[in-house]
Amino acid sequence: MIYGDASELETLNFEKIEGGWIGYKVFNMLYRANTEWKIEAGGWIKANVNINVSLDCGSGINLGPNIAWLRHLVWHESMDMDIDNHLQADIWQLFIPDSSFIVIPNHSEGKIRVSRAQLVKKAGRLWYRHHKSHDSYDKEED
């Protein structure tokens, strides 16, 4: 079930494939991954998703449409640091089944959140800086 404007998924550059969509996620960057999630290829992850489309960020599995989008987002927030002060993280490709709750926030610039996804493969790596202002790292994703 899709909450929000379904046509936005393609507008936001999410790839449609048979039975669902492809998205990309980095785990343990701003929030620690749910301890019940098995972060490995083929594994399924589930979350309680906040279906309120007026919230840009809410509980659920938050992800972006492609690797370039994730790198741009992270680069924008970390660009003032030199590489020695950065951490590395894997970028995962995820399959989002059509049966998942998919929330497209109003005025999204690419991010969606879903209730269920399957980890397909590691699709790349990125460098980022963990901001001390993001003390929310101690919170888990739902």
Helices and strands as residue ranges (DSSP letters): E 2-3, H 8-11, E 15-17, E 20-26, E 44-46, E 61-63, H 67-78, G 83-85, E 87-97, E 102-103, E 112-114, E 116-128, G 135-138
